[in-house]
Amino acid sequence: MIHADNTNFGTHPTVSLGCGTLCTFNYDSLISSAIAVVVTIGIAFWVRSRLKEGAPGRVQAIFEWGYDQLRGLIRENVSDDALFIIPLAMTLFMYILIANWIEIFPLGLFPVLHGANADLNQTLAMAFIVIAVVQWYSVRTLGWRGYFRRFTKPFEMPLAFRIAYMPFNILEELVKPVTLSLRLFGNIFAGSVMIVLIAGFGSLALPVVGTIGGAIIGTALLFLWKAFDVIFIGFIQAFIFMILTVVYFGAAREGLEHEHHQGGVT
């Protein structure tokens, strides 16, 4: 059963398989995210086909520059043995960027498409994946003892204070996927709201310029806003999500140096 609710802005047309909430899907988000997945994979294979030995072409030079920057960031903030983060971070960046840039298409011609990250379900799913891999990495690096010891920071404080801080440290870890997903969702959703408002502006009959003038002004404003919000802000949000992913991996090692220091003292 397909249901579309157009009475409230921000709702999504849904398709239900008849078995409750878990079987109800926002099909506009599924279509938009599926297109983003296909385009991301296509770009990845295209870039791979451009890589060769010898003097790099323009595409390879840009790719290698981005790869080196990300590798340096991971080595500086995480560890030399954590370079597995590179494919995860680069894939997230490219996918989020494409999913954001889908909004550049005219709404009237492609009403089912929207910035896929304007749906909290998608951003929350990506955030949960990132945090799950971060927890795995923390256990792998610190061991179970060191992993649980992370929740007793700051490590320099007396034991009583560290125990008192445990609820705050646990809460901090629990809200990471929420803040990571809401940051991306909020920015992209706000941009979508502005696009709808500006698009509606073009249908107004303004006192001075009339309906045609209003349409021209609305179109110009929509073009300028999409150029700023969809292209620029969409890029910035994809970049921030990638950087925060690296930062969370770095935080997953907290306590390792302090533990080694204690081991050296004893």
N, C-alpha and C positions, 0 to 999 in steps of 0.2 A: 504494500500500500504506500502510495506517494502522497506526502502532505507538504504543502508550501504555506508558510505563515508570513504574509507580507504586511501584517498590521503593525509590527514592531520592528524598528530598524535593529539590525544586528542578529536577527534570527536567521536560520538557514533552512532551506527546503530539505526535507528529510524523506527517507525511504525506510519503511519498517518491514521486517521479516515476520512480524507477528508474535514475537516472543519477548516483548518488554524493552526496557531502556537499552540493554546491552546489544540488542539486535536492531537498533534504530541508528541510521547513519545519515550524516549531512552529505548528501550526494554532490553538492557543489564543491565542498571541500575535498571530497574523494577524487573528483575529476581534476580539480586544480592541482592537488598534490601528485596525482598520477602523471599529469603532464610534466610537472617539475621533476619527477623521478626520471622519466624517459629522456627529457632534455639534459639532465645532469649526467646520466649514463652516456648519452650520445656525445656530449662535450668531452667527457673523460676519454672515450675511445678515439675521438678526433685528436685530442692533445697527444694521446699515446702514439698515434700514427705520425705525428709531426716530430717526434723525438728521434734523434739520430746522432751518431758519432761525428766528431769534427766540429766545424764552425756551426754554432746553433742559429736557427732561424729566429724570426721575431717571436713566434709563439713559444718556442722552446726557451728562449732567453727570459721571457716574462715568467714562464712556469718555473724555471730554475731559480730565478730571483726570489719568487714567492716561497719556494721550497726552502731555500737557504735561510730566508728571514724566519720562517716558522721553526726550522731546525735549531737555529740559534736561540730563539725564544724558549724552546723546550729545554735545551741544554742549560740555559741560564736559570730558568725558574723551576725545572723539575729535576732531570738527571740525564746523563748520557745514555743510560740504558732504557730510556722511556720514549725512544723514537717511534715506537708503534703508535704514538698519539698522532703522528703526522697524517697518515691516511684518514683517520677518524676526523681530525680537525679540518682538513682540507675538504673532505666530502661534505661535512656539515656546512662549511662556509659556502661552497658552490651550490648545494641544494637550497639553503635558506635564501641565498641571493636570487636564484631563479624563481623560487616560490614567491618572493617579494615582487620581483619584476613582472610577474604575470599581470599585476594590476595596471600595467601600462596599456593593455588592450582596451579599446573603447567599450564601455559598459553596455551600450546599446546593441553593439554587434555581437558581443559574447556575454550575455547576461548570466550564464552559469559559471563563468570564471571570476575569480577574485584572488587577491593576495592570499595564498593558502595559509599563511601564518596569522591571518586575521581570525582564525578559528583556534580557540584555546586548547581544543582536543589535540591538535597537531603539535603545538609548541610544548605542551605538557608531556606528550609522548616522547619527544626528542630530549627534553630535560631529564626524564626518568631514565632513558637509555644512558645518557652521559653520566648521571650520578651513580647508576648501577655499575658501570665500568670503572668509575672512580673508586667505589667501595671495594671492588675486586682488586684493583691495583694497590689500594692501601693495605689490604690483608696480605697480598702477595709480597709487598715490600717490607711491612712491619711485623708480619705474623699476627696471630690472633691476640697475643698479649699486648703487642705494641699498638694494634688497632684499637683495642678498648682503652688503652692508656691515653690515646689521643683525646679522649673525652674528659681528661682530668687536667687539661691545660688551664692556665699558664703553669708550666712545669717548674718555674723558679719559686713559686709560692709554697708556703707550708702546706702539709697534707690536708689539714682541716679546710683551708680556703679552696684547695683544688677539688675537694669533694663537694663543697658548696657550689662551685662553678659547673659541676657536671650537668645539671638540668639545662643550663644555658647553652652549653656546648652541644648537647643532644638536640636541643631545639634548633640551633644554628644549622646542624646537618640536615634536619628534617625539612626546613624551609628552603633549602638550596634549590630543589627542583621547582618549587613554587615561584621563587623570585626570578629564577632563570627563564622560566616559561612566561611569566607575566610581563617581564621587561620587553621581550620580543613581541608578544601578543598585543600589549598595550600600545606600543608605538605603531605597529602595522594597522591595528584596528582604528586608531585615531586618524591615521592617514586616509583610511577608507571612508570614514565619516566625513572628512573634509572634502573628499572627491565627490561624494553624493550631494553634499550641500552646495558645492560650487557648480556641479552639473545642473542642479535645480535652479540656480541663480539665472542660468541662461533662458529659462522659460518665463521670467518675470518681465512685465511691461513697465520699464522705468519711466519716470515722469519726463525726463529730458530726451533720452535716446530712443524710447519706445521698445517694442518687442524685438525687432531686428537688432537694434543696438545692444539690447540686453543679451541677446544670443551671442553676438560677436564678443562682447566683453566677457561673458561667461566662458566661452570657448578659449579665449586668450588666458584667462585666469586658470582654467583647468589645465591647459598645456603647461603653464609656468609651475603650477603646484605639482603636477605629475613629474616634471623634470627635477624638481627639488625633493619631493617626498619619496616618490617611488624609486627613482634612480639613486639619488644621493643618500637619503635616510635608509632606504632598503639596503644599500651597500654597508653603511655604518653599522646597522643592526646585525647583519650577517658577520661582520668583522668582530663586533663586541661579543657575540655568542661564541665565536671561535676562541677569542682571547680568554673569556671566562672559563671555557672548557680547559684550557691549558692551566689557568690559575687554580682550578679545583684539583687538578692532578698534582700540582705543586703542594697544595694544602694537604693532600692525602699522605704526604711523607712527614708531616709534622711530628716531632718527637724523635725522629731517627737520629739526628745529630746529637741531641741531648742525651739519648740513651747510649750512644757510642762514647760520648764524653764521660758519662758515669762509669761505663765499663772500663775506660782507660784509667780513671782515677782509682778504681778498686783493683 
